[in-house]
């Protein structure tokens, strides 16, 4: 059975095969939609879930309890909220509020590597998104991205030539990915690629979504220089699919909260690691 857009985009149940039984198939699809909705909105009352999906309160609790057991959602006092896990990437709305000051500091350092007139790939990560406000000062630029969020942010910016990558749209990250996107990327060559991922494990960068890895790898291969933006929490997380070794990047930018032993290890590996200073509190 072919995947629906919701099933292919969130990747919550990646270890399961879609059941042939139609009732079970509807149940699985509904649970996918519940996860996506909670991650997009942050929290939803259980009563609202019953109305939204036309199910009984008992069925809603059964679905939610299953998702809670998987570690995907949290339930408390009639409200369901999002929980980041190693099997699913939180929605861009949820991720955008996490480590915001750290992301902004990292983005400022990343923007300092830009030169006027360059063509650059920007991925769909919320860390790279923080570069958007800094790009006008570097214009003219050609910006190539699969992120609908970035396209909306940059569409009216003067002296920035915006090239949007198409393909299959994925709601959870508000971006286009897949074979069509990779085919478009393969026909381009850019000066730089700015990217952030979900985790660093054993000196290698990982992400929860195989399709995300494939799309970002296509940008990686089509750029002359590759710059990785990662805040300190990425060293504490787990993810499934490997993307690249840290030594494959021209620059790795981290924030000031990154533990010193980790910084020394990267330096010992020959990684060009740069620490973004945090602005003092006012």
N, C-alpha and C positions, 0 to 999 in steps of 0.2 A: 504494500500500500504506500502511495506517495506521501511524503510529509507535507503538512500544511505549513504556511509561513511561520505560524507561531511555534510549531514543533521544531522547525529547523533553526529558529533564531535564538531561542533561549538556552537550548542544550542542557536542560535540567536532567532529563531522563536518558542521558547518553548511553547508559549501560543496559537499557531495556530495549526489547524489540516490541514494536507496536502490536498489541494483541489483535488477533483476527476477529474475535467476538466484538460485535458492534457496540454493545453496552460498555465493555471494557475500554474500547477505543474512545468512546465519548467521554468516559471518566478520565482517561489519561489526558485527552485534549483539554478538558475543563480544568484539570489541575495545572496544566501548563499555563492556561490563561490566568488562573488565580495568582500564580507566582509572578507572572509578568505584570499584572495589575498592581499587586502589592509593592513590587520593586519600583514601579514607576511612580506610585503615589506615596510610598513610605509606610503608610498604615491604612487599614480599612476595617470598619466594623463588620463583624460576622453577619449581622442582619442585612447589611448592604450587599454582601456577597450572595445571600439567598435571593434577593431581589434582582441583582444583576444577571445571575445565571439561571434563574428560574428553578431553584432547587430547594428542598426542605432544609430546615435548620439542622436536622439529624445528618443529612447528606453533607451539608457544609462542614459540620464539625468532623465528620469522617474524613473528608478530603483534607481539611486543614491539619488534623492530627497526623495523617500520613506525611504531609509536607513538613510538619514540625519534627517528626521522627527522623526525617532525612536531613534535618539541620538547615532547611531552606527558609523556614519561616518561624516566627515566634508568636505565641498566643498568650494573651493575658487580659482578663476581665472583659471578654467579648470583643477584643481588638486584635487584629493580626498585623504584624509588622515584619519588615524585611530583615534578613540576617545574611551577611556576606558568608559565603562558603567556598571551599576549594573546588566545587563542582560547577558552580555557576558564577558568572561575572555579574555583579549588581548592575542595575540600569544606570545609564549616564546621569540621570537626574539624581540618583542616590550617591553615585561616586563623586559628583561635582562638589558636594559639600564636605567631603572628607579631606583632611590635611590641606585645606585651601591655602593657608599662608605658606606652607612648604612648597606647594605646587607653584605658587606665584613667584617665590624666590628662585626656584629651579628654572622657570620659564624665562626670567630676566637674564639669567646667565646664558641660557640657550640662545636667546635672541642676539646676544652679543657676538655670536659666531656668524651671523648673517651679514652679507654684503649686498649693497644695492645692485639690482639687475639680475639677481640669481633666480633660478627656478627651483622650487623646493616642494618636496612631498611633506604633508602634515597628516598624521594618522588621526583616528577618531577618539583618542584618549582624552580624558578630562584634564590631564596635566599639559599636554600639548595645546589644548584649547586655550590655556592661560597665556599663550604666546600671541593670540589674536590681537589684543589691545596694543601690543608692542610693534606690530608689523608696519603700521603707517609710517613710523619714523625711519624704516628701512626701505620704503618704496622708492622707485618702482620695483616690484617683485612679481613673479609668476608663482601662484600658489596652486598646488594640485592636491586634492583631498577627496576622500570617500565619506567624509563626515558631513551630514546634512546640517548639524549644528554650526559647524565652521562656515559652511556655505552661506547660511543665513546671516552670520555675524559679519562676513567679509563682502557680501554682495554689493554693498554701496560704498566701499572704501575706495577712495580715489587712488589711481596709479597702481592698483593691484589687479593683475590679470588673473581671474579666478577660473580654474578648470575643475569642474566637478566630475568625479568618477561615478559612472552608473553601475547597474547590476541589480542584484536582489537586495531589497531593503530589509534591514533587521531593526525591529522596534526597540529592543533592549539597549542598543548602543546608538540608535539614531544614525545609522550609517549603512553604506552599501558594501556588500562583500560577495564573494563567489567567483565563478569562472569568468563571467562577463567582466567583472571588475579587474580581475587579474589580466585578462586579455588586453584591456585598455592600458593598464600600467606597462605591460611588456612592450608597447609601442612608443613609450616615452623614455627620456633620460633627463634626470634632474641633477642639480649640483649637490643638494643635501636632502637628507631624510631625517625628520624629527619624530621619535617614537617613544611611547611608554608602554609597559606591559604589566602583568599582574604579579609576578613573583620572580625572585632570584634564588635558585637552588643549586648548590654545588657549582657556583661560578657560571651558571647558565641561566638565561632568561626564559621564563615559561609563561604560558597563558592557558586559561581553561577551555578555550574554544579552538578547535582545529582549523575551522574556516578563518578565524581571525588571524591565526598564525600564518596560514597560506597567503592571505591577502597582504599582510604586512611584510611577509618575506618577499613578495613580488616588488614592493616599493624598495625594500632593502637592496635587492639586486639591481634595481634601475637607478640607483643614486651613487654619486661619486664619493660622498662622505655620509656617514651614519652617526647620528647623535642620539644617545639613549638618555631619557629623563626618568629617574626613579627616586621616589622618596623613601625614607628609612623603613616604612612599614612593609615595603615589598620584600624585604629580607626575612620577614616573619611569616610570610604567607606560603601556601602551597598551591600548585596548579599542575595540570596534567600533561600539556603538550610543550615540548621544547621548541625554542625559537632560534636562539643563537648564543654562542659563548660570549662572555663579556669582552674577551680580547678581540672579537670581530668588529667592535665599534671603534670609531675614531675618537670619540669622547663619551664618557659616562658621567652624567651630572647627577649628584645626590645632594641632599640637604644637610644642614649642620647637625641634625640629630642622629646621623648615621654613626653607629659605634666605631670607635677608633680601630679595634682589631679588624673589622671588616674593611676599613679603608686601607689598612696596612696590607691585608691579604690581596686586595685588588692591585695595589702598587707592586707587590712582589710578583704578581702574575704579568706585570707589564701593561696593565690597563691604565689608560690615560683618564684618571678619575679627577673630577673637579667638584669641590664642595661649594654649594651655594650658600652664602651667608644669610642669616635671618635678620630682618629689620628689627631694631630695638623697639620694644613696646612704648607707646606714647604715654 
